[in-house]
Amino acid sequence: MNITKMNKYIKEMYDVSSVKNGYDYWYFKLLNLVINMFEYQNLPAGITRRDIEINLIMTGHAVILPRTDGTLFTPLANLFGYDSYYQPTWAVFANPVFITAKRYTIHKDCEVIYNNSLQDSIYYIKADSGLSSFVSRYARQLADIESTANIYAVNSRLVSIPVSNSNSVIESLKAFFTNISLGKRAVVTDSAIVENFRNVDINRTGIKDGINDWLIARDKILEQFFRDLGIRMTNQKKAQVNIDEVESNDQLLLISSDDMLKERQKGIERVNNMYGTNIKVRLNPLYNIKNVEQKGVQTNVTTQLDLLSE
């Protein structure tokens, strides 16, 4: 394979070392995990769990309102106006089907479900009550870590770095390193390379440990991500942690997931009262640490993560 074809081949490959590629991968993977946290029952035609959760995650609220035919739907809407408690009083959205934007009075023309008790605004301070920036924060950290680990892995194939001021040698070296990056055996055939470059030795001490350290860091970031959501990720407790300590930690974990669940339940209750529906919402049992078998502290969470990754 010549250098031109090789470069084209590399460009078409998925670049694991790219932080942008890693960010995109982790953002949508984590977003999918978040979307599956809650389950809904008895949703009317026109509304899906995905519609509600995407709005809650991206904006912090989901507006439920009727179409002209009486069926309900949840558009991407903005909230405006404030009452004496600085809560929004009306919702506005623009949709190609409706041609023009329309304003709906909250609790009269529509109802709102919130992602958490922070809701949308507190005393004029714009609050990020959705989960998009939360997912984005962890996606970026994971992308940085995996990019670094990949660079470590590729560089571990080298024992030294060649240095040269000859353009022809530089081009030959590019082909050499292209093969290395593809995991192929690289052979030097240009005698000029031997004559016109010098080596700078790489300190390989700790490269292997460095890769392990970054992979451990990745797992720790993932663990923190789920902890912030109110989910315990670890399969088994550490030897020095007793059952009482684990149960105490679980109570702290429940604060986040319970808060999001309660806000959804309160919002759904308002929707049911306004439209005569019988919608119900609950935390996905596979995410619910209350369902965890405390003996041996074995959780269902990892099983759920494995299922979602299939």
Secondary structure, 3 states (H helix, E strand, C coil): CCHHHHHHHHHHCCCCCCHHHHHHHHHHHHHHHHHCCEEEECCCCCCCHHHHHHHHHHHCEEEEEECCCCCEECCCCEEECCCCCCCCCEEEECCHHHCCCEEEEECCCEEEEECCCCCCEECCEECCCCCHHHHHHHHHHHHHHHHHHHHHHHHCCCCEEEECCCHHHHHHHHHHHHHHHCCCCCCCCCHHHHHCCEEEECCCCCHHHHHHHHHHHHHHHHHHHHHHHCCCCCCCCCCCCCHHHHHHHHHHHHHHHHHHHHHHHHHHHHHHHHHCCCCEEEECHHHCHHHCECHHHECCHHHHHHHHHC
